[in-house]
């Protein structure tokens, strides 16, 4: 992304994330404190604030990307600080709700080097904790100025997220080749819904609560959705070729798990590639090194990165299309570059 910077130096992305987390943390703790003690403990565990049983902890939590997008989107739109913090709390609660349920659906035993909530507390309790977080997010928005508009935006994002999650689960049963295969366009749509919808909501929600114009809200939502697709595509590349020391995942991990990711689907769609041979390797999950070489030779890695760059251009176009405060937009651009330029 190319953009003019303001005269004042823009903080680095980690500083931006730290600032937003520190701004949001008291309100997030206050909201979680309103939950039933048991579901509240599970929520606190998922945020890394406590151990099983409630003993205080400082476990690794998430980066706080969505809450940072909410704060920066509100600031860029000229909304009051309260609007950005409220939006950040609601989005963080919904994001955590989705992770609790995703971990159950995917059977993932760990997250951020700790047992997932369903592993630590049980499947039923984890579902209940996720439901409690979702209800708390809606309650948080309902009590805020501009709440009805915020709830409408969040509801639309969640509807898309569910559609994307449904398609992602259904993709696993579809064949690698033939008329029923998953094509790259379908995958791109799934990524925008599953990953991009909540990022778009995060970027736009504070602006909605602050009474920003519909054009500003739409631009921020569009920027977040494009970011989500770019982030997913870069994550797909790292899932095959990323350095385990950086990603924390084994090299070729997505191929071993037979995931239908964009580089693989683009390779299979290449007209000059031996798709049946690659499909056999993918189906077996064996020899992922050879499969990775075939995907790269067929242009799968190149296609994924090119599409990620195209999505980033869409982010910049959205941010440049409406009047926004320069300082927060510069911080927003810094954050976006940090998130997606791992392989670009």
C-alpha positions in Angstrom: 0.0 0.0 0.0 1.2 3.4 -0.8 -0.1 6.4 1.1 1.0 9.9 2.1 2.0 10.0 5.8 1.1 12.9 8.1 3.9 15.2 9.2 3.8 13.6 12.7 5.5 10.2 12.8 3.0 7.4 12.9 3.5 4.9 15.7 4.6 1.3 14.8 1.9 -1.3 14.6 2.7 -2.9 18.0 2.4 0.5 19.7 -0.9 1.1 18.0 -2.2 -2.3 19.2 -0.9 -1.7 22.7 -2.6 1.7 22.9 -6.0 0.4 21.7 -5.8 -2.6 24.1 -5.0 -0.4 27.1 -7.9 1.9 26.1 -10.4 -0.9 25.8 -9.3 -3.3 28.6 -11.2 -1.6 31.5 -14.5 -1.6 29.6 -14.0 -5.2 28.4 -13.3 -6.3 32.0 -16.4 -4.4 33.3 -18.5 -6.1 30.6 -17.2 -9.6 31.4 -17.8 -8.9 35.1 -21.5 -8.7 34.4 -21.6 -12.4 33.3 -22.6 -15.3 35.5 -19.4 -16.2 37.5 -18.9 -19.5 35.7 -19.3 -18.2 32.2 -17.4 -15.1 33.2 -14.5 -17.3 34.3 -14.5 -19.1 31.0 -14.5 -15.8 29.2 -11.6 -14.5 31.3 -9.7 -17.8 30.6 -10.3 -17.3 26.9 -8.9 -13.8 27.1 -5.8 -15.1 29.0 -6.7 -13.3 32.3 -7.0 -16.4 34.5 -6.4 -20.1 34.8 -9.0 -22.8 35.1 -10.5 -22.2 38.5 -10.1 -18.5 38.3 -6.5 -17.9 39.6 -5.1 -14.8 38.0 -2.9 -15.3 35.0 -1.1 -13.3 32.3 -1.3 -15.8 29.5 -0.8 -14.8 25.9 -4.0 -13.3 24.5 -4.8 -12.2 21.0 -3.3 -9.2 19.3 -6.5 -7.3 19.7 -6.7 -6.6 16.0 -10.5 -6.2 15.9 -10.7 -3.9 18.9 -7.9 -1.8 17.4 -9.8 -1.5 14.1 -12.9 -0.4 16.1 -11.0 2.3 17.9 -9.1 3.6 14.8 -12.2 3.4 12.6 -14.1 5.6 15.2 -11.3 8.0 15.5 -10.9 8.3 11.7 -14.6 9.1 11.4 -14.4 11.7 14.1 -16.6 9.8 16.6 -16.2 10.3 20.3 -13.8 7.9 22.2 -16.7 6.3 24.0 -18.1 5.1 20.6 -14.8 3.5 19.7 -14.4 1.7 23.0 -18.0 0.4 23.0 -17.6 -0.9 19.5 -14.3 -2.5 20.4 -15.9 -4.3 23.4 -18.8 -5.6 21.4 -16.6 -6.8 18.5 -14.1 -8.5 20.8 -16.9 -10.3 22.6 -18.3 -11.5 19.4 -14.9 -12.5 18.0 -14.2 -14.6 21.2 -17.7 -16.2 20.9 -16.9 -17.2 17.4 -13.5 -18.7 18.4 -15.0 -20.8 21.2 -17.5 -22.3 18.8 -14.9 -22.6 15.9 -12.6 -24.6 18.2 -15.3 -27.0 18.9 -16.3 -27.4 15.3 -12.7 -27.9 14.2 -11.8 -30.1 17.1 -8.8 -27.9 18.0 -7.3 -28.8 21.4 -5.1 -25.7 21.8 -5.2 -22.0 21.1 -2.3 -19.7 21.9 -0.4 -22.6 23.5 -3.1 -23.3 26.0 -6.0 -25.8 26.1 -9.0 -24.4 24.3 -12.0 -23.6 26.4 -13.9 -26.8 25.4 -10.8 -28.9 26.3 -10.4 -27.1 29.6 -14.0 -26.9 30.7 -16.0 -29.3 28.4 -17.9 -28.9 25.2 -21.2 -27.9 26.8 -19.8 -25.3 29.0 -17.7 -23.8 26.1 -20.9 -23.5 24.0 -22.7 -21.8 26.9 -19.8 -19.4 27.4 -19.8 -18.5 23.7 -23.6 -17.9 23.9 -23.1 -15.7 26.9 -20.4 -13.6 25.1 -22.7 -13.1 22.1 -25.6 -12.0 24.3 -23.3 -9.7 26.2 -22.1 -8.1 22.9 -25.7 -7.3 21.9 -26.5 -6.0 25.4 -23.4 -3.7 25.2 -24.6 -2.2 21.9 -28.2 -1.9 23.0 -27.2 0.3 25.9 -25.1 2.6 23.8 -26.1 5.8 21.9 -26.7 4.8 18.3 -27.1 1.2 19.5 -29.9 0.1 17.0 -27.7 1.0 14.0 -24.8 -0.9 15.6 -26.9 -4.0 16.3 -28.1 -3.9 12.6 -24.4 -3.8 11.4 -23.3 -6.5 13.8 -26.2 -8.7 12.8 -25.4 -8.4 9.1 -21.8 -9.2 9.8 -22.7 -12.3 11.9 -25.1 -13.5 9.2 -22.2 -13.4 6.7 -19.8 -15.0 9.2 -22.2 -17.9 9.6 -22.6 -18.3 5.8 -18.8 -18.3 5.4 -18.3 -20.8 8.2 -21.0 -23.1 6.7 -19.3 -23.0 3.3 -15.9 -23.6 4.8 -17.2 -26.7 6.5 -19.0 -27.9 3.4 -15.9 -27.4 1.3 -14.2 -30.3 3.1 -16.6 -32.8 1.6 -16.3 -31.6 -2.0 -13.8 -33.2 -4.5 -10.5 -31.7 -5.5 -11.2 -31.9 -9.2 -14.2 -32.1 -11.5 -17.4 -30.0 -11.8 -18.1 -30.1 -8.1 -14.7 -28.8 -7.0 -14.3 -25.6 -5.1 -13.1 -22.8 -7.4 -11.0 -19.8 -6.3 -13.9 -17.4 -6.6 -16.0 -19.4 -4.2 -13.2 -19.5 -1.8 -12.7 -15.7 -2.0 -16.4 -15.2 -1.2 -16.1 -17.6 1.7 -13.1 -15.7 3.1 -14.8 -12.3 2.8 -17.8 -13.7 4.8 -15.9 -15.8 7.4 -13.0 -13.5 8.0 -13.7 -10.2 6.4 -17.3 -9.6 7.6 -16.3 -9.2 11.3 -13.2 -7.1 10.4 -15.4 -4.8 8.3 -17.9 -4.6 11.2 -15.0 -3.7 13.6 -13.8 -0.9 11.4 -17.2 0.6 10.9 -19.0 0.0 14.2 -17.5 2.9 16.1 -18.4 5.2 13.2 -22.0 4.0 13.4 -22.2 4.6 17.1 -20.7 8.0 16.6 -23.2 9.1 14.0 -20.9 9.0 11.0 -22.4 9.3 7.5 -23.6 6.2 5.7 -20.8 6.8 3.1 -18.1 6.8 5.8 -19.6 3.7 7.4 -19.7 1.8 4.1 -16.1 2.8 3.2 -14.8 1.6 6.6 -16.8 -1.7 6.3 -15.5 -2.2 2.8 -11.9 -1.6 3.8 -12.2 -4.1 6.7 -13.8 -6.8 4.4 -11.0 -6.4 1.8 -8.4 -6.6 4.6 -10.0 -9.9 5.8 -9.6 -11.5 2.4 -6.0 -10.3 2.1 -5.2 -11.5 5.6 -6.7 -15.0 4.8 -4.8 -15.3 1.5 -1.5 -14.4 3.2 -2.4 -16.8 6.0 -2.9 -19.5 3.3 0.5 -18.9 1.9 2.1 -19.1 5.3 0.1 -22.3 6.1 2.1 -24.0 3.3 5.4 -22.3 3.0 5.7 -20.3 6.2 8.7 -20.6 8.6 7.6 -22.6 11.6 9.7 -20.4 13.9 7.5 -17.5 12.8 4.1 -19.1 12.3 4.2 -21.6 15.2 2.9 -24.2 12.7 4.7 -27.0 10.9 5.9 -26.4 7.4 3.3 -27.7 4.8 0.8 -28.0 7.7 -2.2 -27.0 5.7 -1.3 -29.7 3.1 -1.0 -32.4 5.7 -4.5 -31.4 7.0 -5.8 -31.4 3.4 -7.2 -27.9 3.7 -8.7 -26.4 0.5 -6.8 -23.1 0.6 -6.5 -20.5 -2.2 -3.0 -21.5 -3.4 -4.1 -25.1 -3.8 -7.4 -24.2 -5.5 -5.7 -21.8 -7.9 -3.1 -24.5 -8.8 -5.8 -27.1 -9.4 -7.6 -24.5 -11.7 -4.5 -23.9 -13.7 -5.0 -25.1 -17.3 -1.4 -26.1 -17.7 -1.1 -28.3 -14.7 -1.5 -32.0 -13.9 -4.4 -31.6 -11.6 -5.1 -35.3 -11.1 -1.6 -36.0 -9.8 -1.8 -33.1 -7.3 -5.3 -34.1 -6.3 -4.1 -37.7 -5.5 -1.4 -36.3 -3.3 -3.8 -33.9 -1.6 -6.3 -36.6 -0.9 -3.7 -38.9 0.7 -2.1 -36.1 2.8 1.2 -37.9 2.1 4.4 -36.3 0.6 3.3 -32.7 1.4 6.7 -31.5 0.1 6.0 -32.7 -3.4 2.5 -31.3 -3.2 3.8 -27.9 -2.2 6.3 -27.9 -5.1 3.5 -28.8 -7.5 1.3 -26.0 -6.2 4.1 -23.5 -6.6 5.0 -24.7 -10.1 1.4 -24.3 -11.1 1.3 -20.7 -9.9 -0.8 -21.2 -6.8 1.5 -19.2 -4.5 1.9 -16.4 -7.1 -1.9 -16.3 -7.6 -2.6 -16.0 -3.9 -0.2 -13.2 -3.3 -1.4 -11.4 -6.5 -5.0 -11.6 -5.2 -3.9 -10.4 -1.7 -2.3 -7.3 -3.4 -5.5 -6.6 -5.3 -7.5 -6.8 -2.1 -5.0 -4.3 -0.4 -5.5 -1.9 -3.3 -9.2 -2.2 -2.5 -8.5 -1.3 1.1 -6.6 1.8 0.1 -9.3 2.8 -2.4 -12.0 2.5 0.3 -10.0 4.6 2.8 -9.2 7.3 0.2 -12.8 7.6 -1.0 -14.2 9.5 2.0 -13.0 12.3 4.3 -11.3 10.7 7.3 -9.0 12.1 10.0 -5.4 11.8 8.8 -3.7 10.6 12.0 -6.0 7.7 12.8 -6.0 6.7 9.1 -2.2 6.6 9.1 -2.3 4.4 12.2 -4.9 2.2 10.4 -2.7 1.9 7.4 0.3 1.0 9.6 -1.8 -1.7 11.2 -3.1 -3.1 7.9 0.4 -3.3 6.5 1.6 -5.1 9.7 -1.1 -7.7 9.4 -0.8 -8.6 5.7 2.7 -7.8 4.6 4.2 -11.0 6.1 4.7 -12.4 2.6 4.0 -9.5 0.3 
